[in-house]
């Protein structure tokens, strides 16, 4: 090969390499390389992962995947294990005795906490959800709430709260006036009344309604700028792992099914005259040899006492070696658990009978406490604030409210008793060792969250003991029993 030819080949290789690099950068810039792999740009496509996820992906995964459904409800039920205490004012105003305003609002919200929780459930599945407030104010839903009517009817004017999916609520035109406090926020929302998952087979309303912002409260967790499109779906980070778990468990089940189906293969020797067999099959009423063999095998598989007779043909069961899905499934399950910030033992439990460790329970309780004191408090406060803004209820006297939740890290009754036993053992051991207990009775009671006992005052030795009758109202009346006792002692 001449030098000119070698240079041409080398130049061609360089050009192809530069073209590949340019193509890789272009694909990455266009968003086709979601996996981040610089060598295989369509790696996700090879693995079967969708490049773009929308609400339908998350909703279908929630509806049909046990791990996704369990993760959503495990977090939801743990965070909503109880409802918050409504306090008029800041947290320092919390007292054992509730104010009349607190009692009234608590009674009202008791009927609607389930609706707020359901809106939170739909928020976990999609980018956002909505809670629609229906008022009996003699106005259309696209108009502001009639405060005069609501002022006269109060709680009776609130008809219902309607939780809605992301697919049912879409933001409309946004406010463009930069001097408006609602700049950048939607002027109205579109509400599609048709139920999510209804493909036209279920009879129901098909209307699309415009809703004024006063009549709707958005739930978009992870959206710090209050933009409904910036919410973070709960299942998005672990979506690929959910697909892997489905492929692993489904593939293993499919292999088991194929083996259980007893599919047969007939191996004919080279001396077999297939034309003669095919002619005999046609004489028996079959269109071809394959139909005759399938009919024979189908009869064999449909009965337990059937037999297959062959001449110069060998029947073999077509089977696959079913791999143990456990290790592969566990890897994907652990990655999914990390994506939803939930310990594996909390989400899936243990097949060996070992329960979740105390560390796992504490980690999950911290996660739930953080969500309760953050996102849930924000949205629940927004609901109550909206009610007094449109005058369904009177505003709080302090002008603000505080929601307090129970501490999920608080010890259980069993744990309290165990703590008291350990404290009592310390008191006993230190009393025997040093003559003085390291802890007193009230410290032991405090470990069980019991009220301390009042200190028992020793009797005053200088106080004169009288013999007055305690059952008599007359001053100076003698207690005869004391006198009799004293006389008996003297005698």
C-alpha positions in Angstrom: 0.0 0.0 0.0 1.4 3.4 -1.0 1.9 6.3 1.3 -0.9 8.2 -0.4 -3.3 5.4 0.1 -2.4 5.0 3.8 -2.9 8.8 4.3 -6.3 8.6 2.7 -7.4 5.7 5.0 -6.0 7.5 8.1 -7.8 10.7 7.1 -11.0 8.8 6.6 -10.7 7.3 10.1 -10.1 10.7 11.6 -13.1 12.2 9.8 -15.3 9.3 11.0 -14.1 9.7 14.6 -14.8 13.5 14.6 -18.2 12.9 13.0 -19.1 10.3 15.8 -18.0 12.8 18.5 -20.1 15.6 16.9 -23.1 13.2 16.6 -22.7 12.2 20.3 -22.6 15.8 21.4 -25.7 16.6 19.3 -27.6 13.6 20.7 -26.7 14.6 24.3 -27.7 18.3 23.6 -31.0 17.1 22.2 -31.8 15.1 25.3 -31.5 11.7 23.6 -28.8 10.5 26.1 -30.8 10.5 29.2 -28.8 7.7 30.7 -25.6 9.8 30.6 -23.7 7.0 28.9 -21.3 8.5 26.4 -20.6 5.3 24.5 -24.2 4.0 24.1 -26.5 6.9 23.6 -29.7 4.8 23.4 -28.9 2.6 26.4 -32.2 3.3 28.0 -34.0 2.2 24.9 -32.0 -1.1 24.9 -33.1 -1.6 28.5 -36.7 -0.8 27.8 -36.8 2.5 29.8 -38.9 5.3 28.4 -36.8 8.5 27.7 -39.6 10.8 28.8 -42.1 10.2 31.6 -45.5 11.7 31.9 -48.5 11.3 34.2 -49.8 8.2 32.5 -46.5 6.4 33.2 -46.7 7.1 36.9 -50.4 6.5 37.2 -50.2 3.1 35.4 -47.2 2.1 37.6 -49.1 3.0 40.7 -52.2 1.1 39.6 -50.5 -2.1 38.4 -47.2 -2.4 40.3 -47.3 -3.6 43.9 -44.0 -2.0 45.0 -45.1 1.4 43.6 -48.5 1.2 45.2 -47.0 0.0 48.5 -44.5 2.8 48.6 -47.1 5.5 48.0 -49.4 4.2 50.7 -46.7 3.3 53.2 -45.5 6.9 53.2 -49.1 8.4 53.0 -50.5 6.3 55.9 -47.5 6.9 58.1 -47.6 10.6 57.6 -51.4 10.8 58.1 -51.5 8.4 61.0 -53.3 11.2 62.9 -54.5 14.7 62.1 -52.8 17.9 63.3 -53.9 20.0 66.3 -55.0 23.5 65.2 -53.7 26.3 67.4 -54.8 30.0 67.2 -51.4 31.7 67.2 -47.8 30.5 67.3 -46.7 27.3 69.0 -46.3 29.0 72.4 -50.0 29.6 72.5 -50.8 25.9 72.6 -52.5 25.0 75.8 -54.6 22.1 77.2 -57.7 24.1 76.9 -58.9 24.9 73.4 -60.4 28.2 72.4 -63.9 28.3 70.9 -62.4 29.2 67.5 -60.1 26.2 67.7 -63.0 23.9 68.6 -65.1 25.1 65.8 -62.4 24.7 63.1 -61.4 21.3 64.5 -64.9 20.1 64.2 -65.2 21.4 60.6 -61.9 19.9 59.4 -62.7 16.6 61.0 -65.1 16.0 58.1 -62.6 17.0 55.4 -59.2 15.7 56.5 -59.8 12.5 54.5 -60.2 14.7 51.4 -57.0 16.6 52.1 -55.2 13.2 52.6 -56.6 11.9 49.2 -55.3 15.1 47.5 -51.9 14.3 49.0 -52.1 10.8 47.6 -52.7 12.0 44.1 -49.9 14.5 44.6 -47.5 11.6 45.3 -48.4 9.9 42.1 -48.2 12.8 39.7 -46.3 16.1 39.4 -49.2 17.8 41.3 -52.8 17.4 42.4 -55.6 19.7 43.3 -58.2 20.2 46.0 -61.3 21.9 44.6 -63.6 23.7 47.0 -67.3 23.8 46.1 -69.3 26.6 47.7 -73.0 27.3 47.7 -72.5 31.0 46.9 -74.9 31.3 43.8 -71.9 31.9 41.4 -70.2 30.0 38.7 -67.0 28.2 39.4 -65.0 30.6 37.2 -66.1 33.6 39.4 -64.6 34.8 42.7 -66.3 33.5 45.8 -69.3 35.5 46.9 -68.1 36.6 50.4 -71.5 38.2 51.4 -73.3 34.9 50.9 -70.5 33.0 52.7 -70.5 35.4 55.6 -74.2 34.7 56.2 -74.0 30.9 55.7 -70.5 30.2 57.1 -69.7 26.5 57.4 -73.0 25.5 55.7 -71.7 27.3 52.6 -68.9 24.8 52.0 -70.5 22.0 50.0 -67.6 19.6 49.5 -63.9 19.3 48.8 -63.0 17.4 45.6 -59.6 15.8 45.2 -58.4 15.8 41.5 -55.6 14.2 39.6 -53.0 16.0 37.6 -54.6 14.8 34.4 -57.9 16.4 35.4 -56.6 19.9 36.3 -54.6 22.0 33.9 -53.5 25.7 34.4 -54.9 28.2 32.1 -53.7 31.7 31.1 -51.1 33.2 33.4 -51.1 36.7 34.9 -48.7 38.9 32.8 -49.0 42.1 34.9 -45.7 42.5 36.7 -47.3 44.8 39.3 -49.8 42.2 40.3 -49.1 40.1 43.4 -50.3 37.1 41.3 -47.7 37.7 38.5 -46.8 34.4 36.8 -49.7 32.5 38.4 -52.7 31.1 36.4 -55.7 33.3 36.1 -57.9 30.2 36.1 -57.7 26.4 35.8 -59.4 23.9 33.6 -61.0 20.9 35.4 -61.9 17.8 33.4 -64.7 16.0 35.2 -64.1 12.6 33.5 -62.4 10.2 35.9 -58.8 9.2 35.3 -58.6 5.7 33.8 -62.0 6.1 32.2 -61.5 5.2 28.5 -65.1 6.0 27.6 -66.4 2.6 28.9 -67.7 4.2 32.1 -70.6 6.6 31.9 -69.8 9.9 33.5 -69.6 13.6 32.9 -67.2 14.7 30.1 -67.4 18.4 30.8 -64.4 20.7 31.1 -65.0 23.5 33.6 -63.0 26.8 34.3 -62.3 27.3 38.0 -61.3 30.5 39.7 -58.0 30.3 41.7 -60.0 31.0 44.9 -61.8 27.8 44.5 -58.8 25.5 44.1 -55.7 24.6 46.2 -52.7 23.0 44.4 -50.6 20.3 45.9 -47.2 20.2 44.2 -44.5 18.7 46.4 -41.0 19.7 45.6 -42.0 22.9 43.8 -40.5 25.6 45.8 -41.5 28.3 43.3 -45.2 27.2 43.6 -45.3 26.3 39.9 -47.5 23.3 39.4 -45.4 22.1 36.6 -42.3 21.9 38.8 -43.6 19.3 41.2 -41.5 16.1 41.7 -43.4 12.8 41.3 -42.7 10.4 44.1 -42.0 7.5 41.7 -39.9 9.3 39.1 -36.4 8.6 40.5 -37.1 4.9 40.9 -39.2 4.3 37.8 -36.5 2.4 36.0 -35.9 0.2 39.0 -39.7 -0.6 39.2 -39.5 -1.7 35.5 -36.5 -3.9 36.4 -38.4 -5.5 39.3 -41.3 -6.2 37.0 -39.1 -7.7 34.4 -37.3 -9.9 36.9 -40.4 -11.2 38.7 -42.4 -11.5 35.5 -39.6 -13.3 33.6 -39.3 -15.8 36.4 -43.0 -16.4 36.5 -43.1 -16.8 32.7 -40.4 -19.4 32.8 -42.3 -21.3 35.5 -45.4 -21.1 33.4 -43.7 -22.5 30.3 -42.3 -25.4 32.3 -45.7 -26.0 33.8 -47.4 -25.9 30.4 -45.6 -29.1 29.3 -44.9 -28.0 25.8 -43.7 -31.0 23.7 -41.3 -31.2 20.7 -41.5 -34.3 18.4 -38.1 -35.3 17.0 -38.5 -37.5 13.8 -35.6 -39.6 12.6 -34.3 -39.1 9.1 -35.9 -42.4 7.9 -39.4 -41.1 8.7 -41.5 -40.4 5.6 -43.2 -37.1 6.5 -45.2 -37.1 3.2 -46.9 -40.4 4.2 -47.8 -39.0 7.7 -49.1 -35.8 6.2 -51.3 -37.7 3.8 -52.7 -39.8 6.6 -53.4 -36.6 8.6 -55.4 -35.1 5.7 -57.3 -38.4 5.4 -58.2 -38.0 9.1 -59.7 -34.5 8.4 -56.7 -32.3 9.3 -55.5 -29.6 6.9 -51.8 -30.4 7.4 -49.4 -32.4 9.6 -48.8 -29.5 12.1 -52.5 -29.3 12.9 -52.7 -33.0 13.5 -49.7 -32.9 15.9 -51.1 -29.9 17.7 -54.4 -31.6 18.2 -52.7 -34.7 19.6 -50.6 -32.7 22.0 -53.5 -30.5 23.1 -55.5 -33.7 24.0 -52.4 -34.9 25.9 -52.1 -31.7 27.9 -55.8 -31.4 28.7 -56.0 -34.8 30.5 -53.9 -36.3 33.3 -54.2 -39.9 32.0 -53.6 -39.2 28.3 -50.8 -41.0 26.4 -48.9 -40.1 23.3 -47.9 -43.0 21.0 -45.3 -42.3 18.3 -43.6 -44.5 15.7 -40.0 -43.7 15.1 -40.4 -40.3 16.8 -39.2 -39.1 20.1 -41.2 -36.6 22.2 -39.3 -34.2 24.4 -40.5 -31.6 26.9 -39.5 -28.1 26.0 -38.3 -26.5 29.2 -36.3 -23.5 30.3 -33.9 -23.2 33.3 -35.6 -20.8 35.6 -33.1 -18.6 37.4 -33.5 -17.5 41.0 -35.0 -14.0 40.7 -34.2 -13.1 44.3 -30.7 -11.5 44.0 -31.5 -9.6 40.9 -34.9 -8.4 42.2 -33.3 -7.4 45.5 -30.8 -5.1 43.8 -33.5 -3.3 42.0 -35.7 -3.2 45.1 -32.9 -1.7 47.2 -32.3 1.0 44.6 -36.0 1.8 44.5 -36.1 2.0 48.3 -33.3 4.5 48.2 -35.2 6.6 45.6 -38.2 7.0 47.9 -36.1 7.4 51.0 -37.6 4.4 52.7 -35.7 1.5 54.3 -36.0 -1.8 52.5 -37.2 -3.6 55.6 -40.0 -0.9 56.1 -41.2 -1.1 52.5 -40.9 -4.9 51.8 -40.3 -6.5 55.2 -38.1 -9.6 55.5 -38.8 -13.1 54.3 -36.6 -14.6 57.0 -38.9 -13.4 59.7 -36.6 -10.7 60.9 -38.4 -7.4 61.6 -37.2 -4.0 60.7 -34.5 -2.8 63.0 -34.9 0.1 65.4 -32.6 2.2 63.2 -34.8 1.6 60.2 -37.9 2.6 62.1 -36.2 5.7 63.5 -35.0 6.7 60.0 -38.5 6.3 58.5 -40.1 8.1 61.5 -37.7 11.1 60.9 -38.6 11.1 57.2 -42.3 11.2 58.1 -41.9 13.8 60.8 -40.0 16.1 58.4 -42.8 15.7 55.8 -45.5 16.3 58.3 -43.9 19.5 59.7 -43.0 20.7 56.2 -45.2 20.0 53.1 -48.3 18.7 55.0 -48.3 21.6 57.4 -48.0 24.0 54.5 -50.9 22.5 52.5 -53.2 22.0 55.5 -52.6 25.5 56.6 -53.4 26.7 53.1 -56.7 25.0 53.2 -57.7 26.5 56.6 -56.4 30.0 55.5 -58.5 29.8 52.3 -61.6 29.0 54.4 -61.3 32.2 56.5 -60.2 34.2 53.4 -63.5 33.5 51.7 -65.3 33.8 55.1 -66.4 30.3 55.5 -65.0 30.6 59.0 -64.0 33.6 61.1 -60.3 34.5 61.0 -58.2 33.6 64.1 -57.9 36.3 66.6 -54.1 36.3 66.4 -54.2 36.4 62.5 -52.2 33.2 62.2 -52.4 29.5 63.0 -50.0 26.8 63.9 -50.5 23.1 63.2 -48.8 20.7 65.6 -48.4 17.0 64.9 -47.6 14.1 67.2 -44.0 13.0 67.3 -43.6 9.7 65.5 -40.4 9.1 67.3 -42.1 9.2 70.7 -41.8 5.9 72.6 -44.7 3.5 72.7 -46.4 2.3 75.9 -44.3 -0.8 75.9 -41.1 1.2 75.4 -42.1 3.6 78.2 -42.5 0.6 80.6 -39.2 -0.8 79.6 -37.5 2.6 80.2 -39.0 2.8 83.7 -37.8 -0.7 84.5 -34.3 0.2 83.4 -34.4 3.4 85.5 -35.7 1.5 88.5 -32.9 -1.1 88.2 -30.4 1.8 88.1 -31.9 3.2 91.3 -31.8 -0.2 93.0 -28.2 -1.0 92.0 -26.9 2.4 93.0 -28.8 2.3 96.3 -27.1 -1.0 97.2 -23.7 0.1 96.0 -23.5 3.6 97.4 -26.3 3.9 99.8 -28.0 6.6 97.7 -30.0 6.0 94.5 -28.8 7.8 91.4 -32.3 8.6 90.3 -35.4 9.3 92.4 -39.0 8.2 92.0 -40.1 11.2 89.9 -37.3 10.6 87.4 -38.5 7.1 87.0 -42.0 8.4 86.4 -40.7 10.9 83.9 -39.2 8.1 81.9 -42.7 6.7 81.5 -44.2 10.2 80.8 -46.1 10.1 84.0 -46.9 13.1 86.2 -44.5 13.6 89.1 -45.7 13.0 92.6 -45.7 15.8 95.2 -43.0 15.6 97.7 -44.1 14.1 101.0 -43.2 16.5 103.8 -41.9 14.9 107.0 -43.9 15.6 110.2 -42.8 18.6 112.3 -41.4 17.3 115.6 -42.1 20.7 117.3 -45.7 20.7 116.4 -48.0 20.0 119.4 -50.1 16.8 119.0 -53.7 17.4 120.1 -56.2 14.8 121.2 -59.2 16.6 119.7 -61.9 14.3 118.3 -61.6 14.7 114.4 -65.3 13.6 114.0 -66.6 16.4 116.2 -67.3 20.0 115.2 -66.9 21.2 118.8 -63.5 22.6 119.7 -61.8 20.9 122.6 -63.8 17.7 122.3 -61.7 14.8 123.5 -61.0 11.7 121.4 -62.2 8.9 123.9 -60.3 6.3 122.0 -57.0 8.2 122.7 -57.9 8.6 126.3 -58.8 4.9 126.7 -55.6 4.0 125.0 -53.6 6.3 127.1 -55.2 4.9 130.3 -54.6 1.4 129.2 -51.0 2.1 128.6 -50.6 3.7 132.0 -52.3 0.8 133.6 
